[in-house]
Amino acid sequence: MLRGLVSKVQEYTKNPDPLANAAGTIAIIVAGNQPFYPLYLHAIVGAAAWPAWLTLLSTPFFLMVPAIARRNTLLGRALLPIAGVANTVLCVKLFGTASAVELFLLPCVLLGVILFRPRERVMMVLVLMVPFACYFGLDWILGPPMQIFSSSEYNSIIAVHAVSVAALIALVGMLFANILSTKNL
């Protein structure tokens, strides 16, 4: 049963463009992990983590990446970092910059560079502008967070965010190491 599910997911993410294939794979892994985020926060802060369930509002955008990439690889690849930025902005509104959730903008910047070919620099620059603009505007545009925690709770939340960002960057690195080893760009 699990093997069949994995096979269907691989079939859904499969794309002849190796960059679009990587974007689809990353997007599906992120979408598959999103339901665990509220559970992690609930384990840390209890019922006060209820706003984390709102982060699932971004899941459909991650799930759409492979489908859009099949129709237009450039748009599909651009959607992934933009969906990541939107999810991060939502999380900053929910938990504030004290949670260090804006660390998730780092993999968005990485994806904004690595998902595009040299001839696609215009799209790359446009996509890269999104996380930088959001980072510099987060504090004054979003206002206070929906939920505030104690400093010890924030320390635990920061640890979850830091490890999650590191794992996501490692995943991106592994996928692109495979792409580069085949030199099939």
ZIMOJO-V184396 format. One line per field, one symbol per residue. ss: DSSP state (A for helix, B for strand, O for the rest). psi: psi as a letter, one per 20 degrees, with the letter a starting at -180 (. if undefined). burial: # if it has 16 or more other ideal C-beta (glycine too) atoms within 10 Angstrom, else .. A space follows every 50 residues. Layout:
ss = ???
psi = ???
burial = ???
This chain:
ss = OAAAAAAAAAAAAOOOOAAAAAAAAAAAAAAAAAAAAAAAAAAAAAAAAA AAAAAAAAAAAAAAAAAAAAAOAAAAAAAAAAAAAAAAAAAAAAAOAAAO AAAAAAAAAAAAAAOOOAAAAAAAAAAAAAAAAAAAAAAAAAOOOOOOOO AAAAAAAAAAAAAAAAAAAAAAAAAAAAAAAAOOO
psi = ghhhggghghghipphohghggggggghgghhihihghgghhhgjbiijh ihhiiihighhghighghhhhohghghhhghghggggggghghgirhiik hihihghggghhgiiqrhikhgggggghhghggggiiggighaqrhpqrr hhghgggggggggggggghgggggghhgghhill.
burial = ........#...#.#.###############..#..##.##..##...#. ##..#..##.######.###..##.#####################.### ############.###...#..##..##.##..##..#...#..#.#.#. ..##.##..##..##..#..##..##..#......
